[in-house]
Amino acid sequence: MVVPTEEDWGDYRRDLDQEWAHRQFAGRTNAEMLPEFDRNVLERAEDLHWMPAIPFRYYMLGFRDYILAGEFAESFASDAASCFLRLVQVLLETEPTKIAPIMPELLPTLRYVGGNQALFDAEEEIYGSFREVLARIESLSASSGKRSKNSGGPSSGGAKDSSPRRRPLAKAANRRKPRNWA
């Protein structure tokens, strides 16, 4: 995949969230974005959610690479893993055609994260069960694949986003245990 062009971003100025995501990501390679995920993984995952399909697909694979690298700043491993799983879940629920084309490339990493919650120091009381999220993702992915085949395939453009305007990824951050500053 190549870095998305301005044309791939479509009319990003019509939406404040897309405009912000464009300012953060546009013209940058996934390698250039890796440190940005480290600076604020919650915000970068949120940015991915609002992107048009083509930039989303490109940069989501970069997010996957960030997860696989496992070189997280401070205590961001739990947030990174949770955001990765939940972003996929939310998009499979709300915009399956946006994510379906890259699901085969994401599934091995999703399964690794979903099966290794303790490795990411993600307490179930705070982040919920990664295994349950993974099971939901796999169910949605299977359903999404069937719909794509029946509808003639996924859309690929920057069509108007009709998903609900909500902040789904902030859940873990709001329930996070306070850090021990001592």
Secondary structure, DSSP 8 states (H G I E B T S, - for coil): -----HHHH-SGGGSHHHHHHHHHHTT--HHHHHHHHHH-HHHHHHHHHHS-HHHHHHHHHHHHHHHHH---STT-HHHHHHHHHHHHHHHHHH-HHHHGGGHHHHHHHHHHHHT-GGGGT--HHHH--HHHHHHHHHHHHHHHHHHHHHHTS---S-----S----GGGHHHHT-------
